[in-house]
Amino acid sequence: MRKIAADYAFLLDKGPTPFYRPLISIDERGKILAIEQWDDADLTDNRTEYYKGTLVPGFVNSHCHIELSHLKGVFEEATGMSGFINQINKLRESVDEEGRLTAMKTEFENFSKQGIVAVSDISNCAESFALKKYYLNLLLSNPHSAFPIYFKTFVELFGTEKEDADNILESGLQIVKKAANIGLDAGITPHSCYTMSPQLLTMAAVKGLETGYISYHSQESQEEEDLIMNGSGALADNYKNRGLSTPPITHTTALEYFINLLMTKQDGSLEKIGGNINLVHNVVISQTSIDKAMQCLKNPFFTICPLSNIFIHRELPPIRLMLKNSLKICIGTDSLSSNHILNMVKEMLCLQEHFPDITLSEMLLWACSNGAEYIGKQDIMGSLSVGKIPGVVLLENLHNFCLTPESSSRRLA
């Protein structure tokens, strides 16, 4: 048994107030056995490890593309979605397989060290699967070098031509099968409204929801809204210039378009659409689209990736509108094609700099508890609670319970 002591802890299941002088007892698997308040005598126990800082549960990265780690430092910023897509098409295969795997391994190690305990990761192929399996089963041989990470893998589909939908879905299912064969948790997910024919978008969403989960890029840019609402804008021009089909003009928001497609599969039922649906980015989410989501979706989550949004669009989601509507917000890092670093503390620092009225405890709920709930792991992750195995992470260099540019995290258990 280990005992970990620190100055403070955000338990996250006991309200927003930091817990003073926490002493957390854990077993060899990291399961929390007790949470007490230490006194000076406890620090003389040779089993007690004292750390100057604040303890928090492990982070859940609710949106990542680990496959794109080789693109660090390559992309031009502030190009908008159309420009970003052009760069992906040009540069995705610019590094050989060995280089891609090396880059992924570096980010896996960074995740482990900084205290990410689970990742909702997007895959377009099986290239990351061996590393995911390694980190899932890790710890027995060298427990002090790295920590296990749970990956929920979403095999992402896209394709603009309706006649290709069946073949694309089948190819995705083969990748899911490869994941299942080595014990990884994986399922199908649609990418977005602008990269998919209505047929493929509907088929992929329905197939993904058979597993209970999808992760969907939603309202990431005004270009996306313009495309769906009136068929105009940079994204529409990009696709037309490449001879690709575009979605139908609906005069609705992009999220309404997506939900309406899902509703066509309800067979006349008035019940809400079930499953955990992760709507990712939400840069241009509006009250209209929020109302639609809350009316029609049983359990939606709304993931934000602040540094990625600034990288591509120089914009952030309307956080205060999201809070006003009591949305379940999660935090993700996106990929190194649209970010300089995959680090949950840096994502929260970005939010704090732009929305200084949002407390650290609130952001930790997004980065830990809500993320765990989205992937269905709230019983074992998401809070420092007796009986859970959430990971124990040390936040250092806070000032009055606010993040600073020097703030960092490291996993202790």
N, C-alpha and C positions, 0 to 999 in steps of 0.2 A: 504493500500500500504506500502511496505517496501523499504528502500533504503540501499543498501549494498555497502560499500566503502572499498577499499584496496589500497595497494601500486601500484600494477600492475595487468594486466589481459591479458591472451592470448585469444583473441576473436575467432581466427581461421578462420574467414571469411574475414579478413582485412590484410592478409599477415602475415609473421612470427614475425614482430616487436611487442614486448609487448606494451600494451596500458597503459600509465602512469596515475596514480590517477583515476582509474575508479570509477564511481558512477552508479550503476545499480539499476533501479527502477523496482519492480516486483509487480504483483497483488497477491491476496490470493491463486491463483493456481500455482504461480511460473512463470507465463507468463511475459516475459521481455517487459516492457513498454517504457523504454528509457535507453540509455547508454550515459553518459556524463562524463566530467572531473570535479572532485570536487576541490573546493578551501577551505581554512580554515573555511570560513563562513558556508559551508555545514555541517561541522562536529558538529556545534552547534545545528542543527536541531535534535529534539529528535526522529525523525523517521529514522535517519541515523545510521547504524551499521558500525563501522569501524573495520577492521581486518588487522593485520600486516601480509602480505604475498601476494600471487598472486592468482587471481581468474581464474578458468578454467571451461569449461562446464563439465557436468556429463560424466563419463566414460561409454563406452559400452564394456562389457566383451564379446568378440566375440567367445569364446569357453570355455565351462565349463561342468563338470559332477557333478552337485550339489548332485546327489544321492550317490556319493562315499565319502561324507564328513566324514563318520564314520571311514574311513581308514587312518586318519591323524596319522603320526608317526609310521605306521605299516610296510610299505614296505621297503625292502632292495633297496639301490640305485645302479646305474650303472650295471644293470643286462642285458641291451639290451632288445629288444622287446620280444624275446622268454622268457626270465626270468620274465619280467613284466607280460606277459600273464599267466604264471604259478602261479604267486602270486595272480592275479585277480581271477583265477579259484578256488584257495584255500581259499582266505580270504574274498571274497565279502560278503558272508553270515555269517561272524564271529561275527556279532553284531545283537542283536534282533531288532525288528521293533521300539520299543520305543527309543533305543539307536541311531538308524539311523535317526529318526525324530528329536531327540534332537540335533544331530550333524548338520543336515541340518539347523535347526532353528538358530543355532549359526552363521553359514556362511551367512544366509539371513540377519541377523542383522549386521554383519560385512560389507556386501555389501552396505546396506543402509547408514551406518555411514561414510564409506570411500568415498562415492559419485558415486557408480555405479548406473546408471539410467536404464540400459537395459542389458539383458543377453541373449546370444544365447546359450541355454542350451540343453544338450543331455540327453534324458531319455530312459531307457529301461523298465520302468513300470510307474504306475501312482502314486507312493509313494510321489512325491514332489508336486503334483498338488494342494492340499489344501493350502499349504504354499504359493505357487505361486499366487493363487487367493487372499489370504490375502494381500500380498504385492502389488498386482496390484490395489486393491481397497482401500488401506490404507489411512489414514491421518485425516479423519474427527473427530475421537474421541480423538486422542492424537498426534497432529501434530509435537510435539517437540521430540518425542521418536524415530520416524522412518520415513522414506520417501518411497513413492511408487516406485516400480521397474517394468518395463515392461519385460516380459519373452517371448521370441520366443522359443518354445519347439520343438525339433527335436526328434521324436520317432525313435530310431536307430535300424536297423535290421542287423543281421548277421546270417550266417549258411552256412556251407561248402558243404552240399550235395544237389544236384540239385533237388532231389525228394521232399525235404522239402520246396522248395521255396514258393509254393502257400500258405501253411499253415502258414508259418512265416509272409508273407505279410498280411494275413488276421488277424493274432493276433496283428500285429502292427496297423492295421487300427482300431481295436477295442479300442486300447489305445488312438489313436487320437480322436476317438468318445467320449471317457470319458472326454478328455480335452475340446472338443468343447461344451459338455453338461454343463460345468461350466464356459464357456466364455473365455477359454484360447486359445491362438493362437498356433496351433500345426500342424505338418505335418510329413510325413515319410521321413527318410533319410537313405542312405546306410552307413555302418561303414567304410569299407576299402576294398581294393582289396584282402587282404590276409585272411580275415575272412568270405568271401562270395563266393559262387559259381558264375560263370559268369551269370547264369540265375537270381539268386536273386539280384545280384548287378545291373543288367540292369533293372529288374522290380522295385526295390526300387528307383533307380535314376529317372526313368520315372515317377513313381507315385509321388515322392517328387516334381519334377519340375512342376507337374500340379498345385501346390500351388505357384510356382514361386521361390522356395528356396530349396536348399539342403546344408548340412554341411558334408563334407567328409574328413576323415583322409587320407592325401596324402603324400607320400614320407617321412614318419616319421623316417625311418631308412634304413641303407644299407642292412639290412636283408630283408626288403621288396623288395628292388630293385633286390637283388640276387634271391629271390624266383620267381619273375616275369620274369626276364631276362634269367635265366638258370636253375631254379628249384633247386638251391643249397642253402647252408647256414643254420644258426641256426634256422631260422623260418621255413624253409622247413623241416628240421629234426624234429622239434617239432611237426608239424602237422602229418608227416608220422608216427612218433612214437606213436601218439595217434590214429592212424587208420583213420585220416581225409583226405578228398580229398584236393588237392591243385590246384590253378589256372593253366591254361595252360601256358607252356613256350612260351614266345613271342619274346624274344631277343629285347624287347623295354623297355623303362622306365615304372615304375608303373603308372605314370600319363598318358602316351601315351596309355597304355593298357585300362585304365578307359575311356578315351575320345573315343577311337576306339569303345568300347562297346556302348557308347552313340550314336556314329555316325551311328551305324547299325539301329537305330530307326528313322533315318532322312528320310527314304523312298526315298533315292536318291537325296534329296535336298542338295544344296551346301551352304545353309544359315548356319550361326553360330548357335550353340545350345543356346537357350534363357534361361532366368532365372538367378537369382543371385546364383552363385555356390561358396561356401566357401571352399577353399582347405586349410586344417588345418595342421599345423606343418611345412612341407616343409624343413625338415632338410637336405635332400639330393637332393633338386630341382636342376636341371641343365638347361643350356641354351637350350638343346634339348627339354626338357619337357616344359619350358617356351614358346618356339616358338610354340609348339603344342597347348598349352592352348590359347595363344593369337590368333592363327589362327582359332581355332574351337569354342571357347567359347565367347559368346557375352558380358558377364559381370562377369568375374571371380574376386574373392577376395582371398587374400593369408594371412591367419592368422598364426601368430607365437606365440608360448607359451614358451618363453625362459627358465624359471626356470624348467618347466617340461622336456624340452629337455635335460638340463644339468642333472637333476635328473636321467633320464633313460639311456641316451646315452653319457653323458659328451660331447655333441656337441651342436652347435647352427646352425641355417640356414645361408646360404650365403647371408647375408643382403646386402652387396654391389652389388652383382649380381642382387638381386631383385630391388634395387634402380636404377641400370643401365638400367633396363628394364621398369622403371616407373610403377611397379606393385602397385595395390591398397592393401597396407599392413594393416592388423588389428592386434590387440593384444588380447590374451586370457590368462586365468590362468590355464586352464585344471583343474584337480581334485586334491584332497588331497591324492589320492593314488600315485600321481607322483609329488607332490609339498608340501612344508612345510607350505605355506601360500597362500591364494587366495587374492592377493592385486595388483592392477594395478600399483601403484607407484613402488612397488618392481620389477615388470616385467620391467618397463622402466629403473629403476636403473641398473638392470642386463645388459640391452642393452647398456646403457651409459658406463658401466665399460668395456665392450668388444669392443664397437664401439664409442670411445669418440668423433669422428668427427660428429656424428649424434646429431643434436640439440634437445633441449626439445620441441621446437615448432613443429618439424617434428614428433616426437614421439606422441605428443598430437593429431596431425592429425590422426595418426593411431588408437590411443586409444579412440578417440571421433568421429571425422567426418566420417572416413571411416567405422567404426563400425556401425554408425547410417545409413549410406547409404546402407550397406549390408542388414540390416533388414528392409529397406524401410521406415525409420523414419527420414530421413534427413530434412524433412520440419518442424519437431518440436524439434529435438535433434541435437547434434553434434557440435554446435557453440554457442557462446554468441551473439545472434542476436535478434533485436527487433522483437517481434511476436512469438518467439519460447518459448518452455517450456523445456529447456535443462538440468535443474538442475544447481545450482551454487555451485561450489566446491572450497574450499580454499586449496591451496598448501602452506605448511609451511616449513621453514628451507631449502630454496634453497640457493645456493651460486653462484652469477653471472649467474643466470638463468640456473644453473645445479643442478641436484639432488645430495643429499648427503645421507649417511647412516641414517641420522636423519630425512630426509624428510618424510612428511606424508600428508595425505589428509583428509578433513572432509567436509561433505555436509552441506551447509548453507541453501539451499532452493531447 
